[in-house]
Amino acid sequence: VQLQASGGGLVQAGGSLRLSCAASGPDARFYSRNWFRQAPGKEREFVAGITWSFSETFYANAVKGRFTIDGDKAGNTAYLQMNNLHPEDTAVYYCAAKEYGVYYYEAVDGDAMDFWGEGTQVTVSS
């Protein structure tokens, strides 16, 4: 499975961005999609995830109420809508996938992911 992340950019605080994570490959439809981010000098952290059936979502406390993850099952693409962005949201955002991922404890564990995409930079200016 190959993952292609896109949609990053520069935005002012309070603005919005929409990230996409497109999966390709013969079994792409069986993979959950999870977003992680890493800011300079900080460890990677979980942001949001959606189960392989695109039926259940998970969020980090820091983004609840501001970010929404959803997906287009037919297109094997997951989206992360990010609203009311804060400067502390500045990071490289990575999309990762886990086969038949359904549990929260799996979604938040980057070491449990099967595939990773290239990162996309999100910069929020104050």
C-alpha positions as CSV (number, residue, x, y, z in Angstrom):
1,V,0.0,0.0,0.0
2,Q,1.3,3.4,-0.9
3,L,0.1,6.6,0.9
4,Q,0.1,10.1,-0.6
5,A,-0.4,13.0,1.8
6,S,-1.2,16.4,0.5
7,G,-2.9,19.7,1.5
8,G,-0.4,21.3,3.8
9,G,0.5,25.0,3.7
10,L,0.9,28.3,5.5
11,V,-2.1,29.7,7.2
12,Q,-2.8,32.4,9.8
13,A,-4.0,31.5,13.3
14,G,-7.7,30.8,13.2
15,G,-7.6,29.6,9.6
16,S,-8.3,26.2,8.1
17,L,-6.6,23.6,6.0
18,R,-7.7,20.2,4.7
19,L,-5.2,17.4,4.4
20,S,-5.7,14.4,2.2
21,C,-4.3,10.9,2.5
22,A,-4.8,8.8,-0.6
23,A,-4.1,5.1,-0.5
24,S,-3.3,3.0,-3.5
25,G,-2.7,-0.7,-3.9
26,P,-4.8,-3.9,-4.3
27,D,-5.7,-4.0,-0.5
28,A,-5.8,-0.3,0.2
29,R,-9.5,-0.5,1.2
30,F,-8.6,-2.7,4.2
31,Y,-6.4,-0.1,5.9
32,S,-7.2,2.4,8.6
33,R,-5.9,5.9,8.2
34,N,-4.2,7.8,11.0
35,W,-2.6,11.2,11.2
36,F,0.5,11.9,13.2
37,R,2.5,15.1,13.5
38,Q,6.0,16.1,14.5
39,A,7.1,19.6,15.4
40,P,10.8,20.6,15.4
41,G,12.5,19.3,18.6
42,K,9.4,17.4,19.7
43,E,8.4,13.8,19.5
44,R,5.9,12.5,17.0
45,E,2.3,12.6,18.3
46,F,-1.0,11.1,17.3
47,V,-3.5,13.6,15.9
48,A,-6.6,11.7,14.5
49,G,-7.5,8.3,13.1
50,I,-10.3,6.5,11.3
51,T,-10.9,2.8,11.2
52,W,-10.4,0.7,8.1
53,S,-14.2,0.7,7.4
54,F,-14.2,4.5,7.9
55,S,-16.9,4.0,10.5
56,E,-15.2,5.2,13.7
57,T,-12.9,8.1,14.5
58,F,-10.4,8.9,17.2
59,Y,-8.9,12.2,18.2
60,A,-6.1,13.6,20.4
61,N,-7.4,15.8,23.1
62,A,-5.4,18.8,21.7
63,V,-7.5,18.7,18.5
64,K,-10.9,17.6,19.6
65,G,-13.6,20.1,18.4
66,R,-11.2,21.6,15.9
67,F,-10.2,18.8,13.6
68,T,-12.4,16.3,11.8
69,I,-11.3,13.1,10.1
70,D,-13.5,11.5,7.5
71,G,-13.1,9.5,4.3
72,D,-14.2,8.6,0.8
73,K,-14.3,4.8,0.9
74,A,-14.7,4.5,-2.9
75,G,-11.7,6.7,-3.4
76,N,-9.6,5.1,-0.6
77,T,-8.9,8.6,0.6
78,A,-9.1,10.0,4.1
79,Y,-9.3,13.7,4.9
80,L,-8.3,15.7,7.9
81,Q,-10.2,19.0,8.1
82,M,-8.4,21.3,10.4
83,N,-10.2,24.4,11.7
84,N,-9.3,27.2,14.1
85,L,-5.6,26.4,13.7
86,H,-3.2,27.4,16.4
87,P,0.5,28.2,16.0
88,E,1.2,25.1,18.1
89,D,-0.4,23.0,15.4
90,T,2.7,23.8,13.3
91,A,4.4,20.5,12.4
92,V,5.0,18.0,9.6
93,Y,1.9,15.9,9.3
94,Y,2.2,12.3,8.4
95,C,-0.4,9.8,7.2
96,A,-0.1,6.2,8.3
97,A,-2.1,3.1,7.7
98,K,-2.7,-0.1,9.6
99,E,-4.3,-3.2,8.1
100,Y,-7.8,-3.8,9.6
101,G,-7.1,-1.1,12.2
102,V,-10.2,-0.7,14.5
103,Y,-8.9,0.0,18.0
104,Y,-8.0,3.3,19.6
105,Y,-4.8,1.8,21.2
106,E,-3.6,0.8,17.7
107,A,-4.5,4.1,16.1
108,V,-2.4,6.2,18.6
109,D,0.7,3.9,18.3
110,G,2.9,4.9,15.5
111,D,5.0,1.7,15.9
112,A,1.8,-0.3,15.1
113,M,1.4,1.3,11.7
114,D,2.1,-0.8,8.6
115,F,2.7,2.0,6.1
116,W,3.7,5.6,6.2
117,G,3.4,8.4,3.7
118,E,5.6,11.3,3.1
119,G,4.9,14.2,5.4
120,T,3.2,17.5,4.5
121,Q,4.2,20.7,6.2
122,V,1.6,22.7,8.1
123,T,2.7,26.1,9.3
124,V,0.4,28.4,11.4
125,S,1.5,32.0,11.8
126,S,0.4,34.0,14.8
